[in-house]
Amino acid sequence: MKIFAVTEKIAAVLAWISIKLVIIMTGLMTLSVLAGVFFRYVLNSPLGWTEALARYLMIWAALLAVSACIKDQENVGLTMVVRALPTKAARVLNFVIGLIIVFFLFELTRYGIDMAVAGLQQRSLSLGITMFWPLFSVPAASGLALIQQILHMINSLNPEADKEDIFGEKEVEQVLDDVAQV
């Protein structure tokens, strides 16, 4: 069905973007840490901003990675319980759990926006930016994860979807191949 192909493509593109951002942020985080170590221990002239930048990049990267994990159901789950159930019962349980996750991510996004807006009044002394940007990682990542969860729930309704697509269990190499094809 066309709707499942479209939602799967949207999910794949969002995962691809997320993974590329995670790679960039992780690289920048590494460079920031290396610069901090170099300036502190080699030049004996520490940079005050490298630790804060690395911390905020790590938070952004870790949170953005969640949406890519949700796409392939590589998050924590009750795999043993779901696998023990008949397929129809497992699909129903998976959908109910998906609804709970959607509710949680919606609330996290909503509260995260309030938290980020409140951060406009605070400044990071070491970076000289408002705390909006570090705090915005929560609603941005949870909103993206929310979209991925909704797309996964739609795709799980596809009668042609196999168990590994619905419940996860893909190998790392297969996930990377899927992302590379985007």
Secondary structure, 3 states (H helix, E strand, C coil): CHHHHHHHHHHHHHHHHHHHHHHHHHHHHHHHHHHHHHHHHHCCCCCCCHHHHHHHHHHHHHHHHHHHHHHCCCCCCCHHHHHHCCHHHHHHHHHHHHHHHHHHHHHHHHHHHHHHHHHHHCECCCCCCECHHHHCHHHHHHHHHHHHHHHHHHHHCCCCCCHHHHHCCCCHHHHHHHHHCC
